[in-house]
Amino acid sequence: MEKSYPEISFDNTEFAFEYKSDKQLKKAHFLFSMMGKPWLVKIGTRLAPWSINAGLPVKGIIRNTIFSQFVGGETLEQTAAVASMLGKYNVQVILDYGVEGKEGENNFDQACEEFIRVINYAATQPNIPFMSVKVTGFARFSLLEKLDTIMHSNEGSLMKRYLKAVDGLSKEEKEEWQRIRHRVMRVCEAAAAKKIGVSIDAEETWIQDPVDALTILMMDSFNKESAIVFNTLQHYRHDRLKFLKDSYEAAVERKFILGAKLVRGAYMEKERRRAVEKGYPSPIHPDKENTDRDFNAGVKFCIDNIERVSLVVASHNEYSNLYAARLLMEKGLPLNHPHVHWSQLFGMSDNITFNLAHAGCSVSKYLPFGPIKDVVPYLMRRAQENTSVKGQTGRELGLIKKELKRRNP
Ligand SMILES: Cc1cc2nc3c(=O)[nH]c(=O)nc-3n(C[C@H](O)[C@H](O)[C@H](O)COP(=O)(O)OP(=O)(O)OC[C@H]3O[C@@H](n4cnc5c(N)ncnc54)[C@H](O)[C@@H]3O)c2cc1C
């Protein structure tokens, strides 16, 4: 008998904003309207970090506006209210300890302990199946950059280039790298013990090769029976579709499940700027169409190989999210297939998240938490990404207006 599937529509604003009161919806409307003004965002993204560092009393304003829209709380415990509210609508959570850019061995050790605390906490909650980490939370950026540079000058497979690069480090650097590996290993071990997924974020291309190598090594150790560790592949890079296929080949050969979180990529301007400044070819696709084509091809590749790949569609793009659902339907697979998960950032694209959840898909909000001063880089990225009235802000505003009108005709 043919399987029947529910209709999925991202236009349903009633489901999308069911969790928001009129007052909360109006506040979101105000916030996205403000973010639609590029001059304001330009000033705000410069002024906010400076004001916080200078000790000016701006935390209250930030807490009540952009922070409450995009962040789950200042502490792990404060995320509980948001997580339980999302749970009521069958929406899950990817917890993200959002502290960025802290260097120093003490900070790296502390971050490692915090990640393990997040895992232990997630294991006690009904709807927190994943947490996310950034390797730069455990590792000196310049050491990652050095390894990446050496890897680029070596030939052969990613693993061969990685082993050779580590071999070429000084004694002190080798010890430092050992400590980094140990931290990542401890987090993955804790996650495996509690069956919580660890999604390793992708960052700048000039540190990504060692991050990829480390992540694949972790998958080889922890993903034998189920997907615990997930790598992130940025499809604005023109080499990522091939990398996805290579990672799959490695998974087949080494008999592990490939955890693949697919994103388009968050650092496009920075990447292009650096390529021009340093005079190398840009690693980024020349236009959005190419990024979209590769992203959707990546989704298809993962679903075509769903026995061996566990996919996270991490996107606000309506077509790509729906495309993943359609591919499952075409294959007669359940929408809550254990190897397919969707995720959107907290505070954005509720129309996608809540409608997917309503259709029975396994879907989450990526929920950062951390002290205001430490999550500022994350908040500034959200503000910048939401500046274009033609882009995300336009979409968000349109949906909020539609729902306000539906509620108050
Ligand atoms: C749950 C989740 C986790 C994430 N984790 C990460 C992560 O670990 N690392 C990371 O880098 N990002 C991450 N992101 C952000 C993501 O990479 C995108 O920046 C963001 O989601 C916007 O892309 P989109 O697929 O949602 O939608 P869209 O709005 O359809 O696409 C916008 C994206 O398309 C690409 N693009 C836009 N214009 C062009 C152009 N002219 N040429 C080429 N490409 C273009 C850019 O990547 C841009 O961000 C995450 C996003 C989500 C939802």
PDBQT file of the ligand as one rigid body, heavy atoms in Angstrom, charges set to zero:
ROOT
HETATM    1  C1  LIG A 501      21.259  24.895  12.381  1.00  0.00    +0.000 C 
HETATM    2  C2  LIG A 501      22.285  25.700  11.655  1.00  0.00    +0.000 A 
HETATM    3  C3  LIG A 501      23.627  25.489  11.909  1.00  0.00    +0.000 A 
HETATM    4  C4  LIG A 501      24.596  26.233  11.224  1.00  0.00    +0.000 A 
HETATM    5  N1  LIG A 501      25.929  25.963  11.430  1.00  0.00    +0.000 NA
HETATM    6  C5  LIG A 501      26.858  26.589  10.667  1.00  0.00    +0.000 A 
HETATM    7  C6  LIG A 501      28.245  26.237  10.727  1.00  0.00    +0.000 A 
HETATM    8  O1  LIG A 501      28.644  25.362  11.486  1.00  0.00    +0.000 OA
HETATM    9  N2  LIG A 501      29.111  26.905   9.917  1.00  0.00    +0.000 N 
HETATM   10  C7  LIG A 501      28.698  27.875   9.039  1.00  0.00    +0.000 A 
HETATM   11  O2  LIG A 501      29.524  28.419   8.306  1.00  0.00    +0.000 OA
HETATM   12  N3  LIG A 501      27.405  28.230   8.978  1.00  0.00    +0.000 NA
HETATM   13  C8  LIG A 501      26.483  27.612   9.747  1.00  0.00    +0.000 A 
HETATM   14  N4  LIG A 501      25.163  27.975   9.633  1.00  0.00    +0.000 N 
HETATM   15  C9  LIG A 501      24.774  29.162   8.827  1.00  0.00    +0.000 C 
HETATM   16  C10 LIG A 501      24.605  28.795   7.360  1.00  0.00    +0.000 C 
HETATM   17  O3  LIG A 501      25.846  28.434   6.835  1.00  0.00    +0.000 OA
HETATM   18  C11 LIG A 501      24.053  29.951   6.520  1.00  0.00    +0.000 C 
HETATM   19  O4  LIG A 501      24.863  31.088   6.659  1.00  0.00    +0.000 OA
HETATM   20  C12 LIG A 501      22.643  30.370   6.823  1.00  0.00    +0.000 C 
HETATM   21  O5  LIG A 501      21.870  29.307   7.295  1.00  0.00    +0.000 OA
HETATM   22  C13 LIG A 501      22.008  30.953   5.558  1.00  0.00    +0.000 C 
HETATM   23  O6  LIG A 501      21.883  29.969   4.544  1.00  0.00    +0.000 OA
HETATM   24  P1  LIG A 501      20.507  29.194   4.252  1.00  0.00    +0.000 P 
HETATM   25  O7  LIG A 501      20.763  27.828   3.728  1.00  0.00    +0.000 OA
HETATM   26  O8  LIG A 501      19.769  29.223   5.526  1.00  0.00    +0.000 OA
HETATM   27  O9  LIG A 501      19.646  30.012   3.239  1.00  0.00    +0.000 OA
HETATM   28  P2  LIG A 501      19.722  31.015   2.038  1.00  0.00    +0.000 P 
HETATM   29  O10 LIG A 501      19.184  32.294   2.572  1.00  0.00    +0.000 OA
HETATM   30  O11 LIG A 501      19.051  30.395   0.881  1.00  0.00    +0.000 OA
HETATM   31  O12 LIG A 501      21.231  31.213   1.631  1.00  0.00    +0.000 OA
HETATM   32  C14 LIG A 501      22.057  32.238   2.063  1.00  0.00    +0.000 C 
HETATM   33  C15 LIG A 501      23.447  31.684   1.943  1.00  0.00    +0.000 C 
HETATM   34  O13 LIG A 501      23.768  31.410   0.565  1.00  0.00    +0.000 OA
HETATM   35  C16 LIG A 501      25.133  31.665   0.308  1.00  0.00    +0.000 C 
HETATM   36  N5  LIG A 501      25.227  32.760  -0.669  1.00  0.00    +0.000 N 
HETATM   37  C17 LIG A 501      24.528  33.935  -0.643  1.00  0.00    +0.000 A 
HETATM   38  N6  LIG A 501      24.901  34.731  -1.669  1.00  0.00    +0.000 NA
HETATM   39  C18 LIG A 501      25.850  34.058  -2.350  1.00  0.00    +0.000 A 
HETATM   40  C19 LIG A 501      26.646  34.380  -3.484  1.00  0.00    +0.000 A 
HETATM   41  N7  LIG A 501      26.507  35.556  -4.121  1.00  0.00    +0.000 N 
HETATM   42  N8  LIG A 501      27.547  33.476  -3.913  1.00  0.00    +0.000 NA
HETATM   43  C20 LIG A 501      27.699  32.268  -3.284  1.00  0.00    +0.000 A 
HETATM   44  N9  LIG A 501      26.965  31.921  -2.196  1.00  0.00    +0.000 NA
HETATM   45  C21 LIG A 501      26.061  32.793  -1.729  1.00  0.00    +0.000 A 
HETATM   46  C22 LIG A 501      25.740  32.079   1.659  1.00  0.00    +0.000 C 
HETATM   47  O14 LIG A 501      26.260  30.905   2.263  1.00  0.00    +0.000 OA
HETATM   48  C23 LIG A 501      24.554  32.613   2.427  1.00  0.00    +0.000 C 
HETATM   49  O15 LIG A 501      24.728  32.513   3.827  1.00  0.00    +0.000 OA
HETATM   50  C24 LIG A 501      24.192  27.220  10.301  1.00  0.00    +0.000 A 
HETATM   51  C25 LIG A 501      22.838  27.420  10.045  1.00  0.00    +0.000 A 
HETATM   52  C26 LIG A 501      21.887  26.674  10.685  1.00  0.00    +0.000 A 
HETATM   53  C27 LIG A 501      20.447  26.887  10.356  1.00  0.00    +0.000 C 
ENDROOT
TORSDOF 0
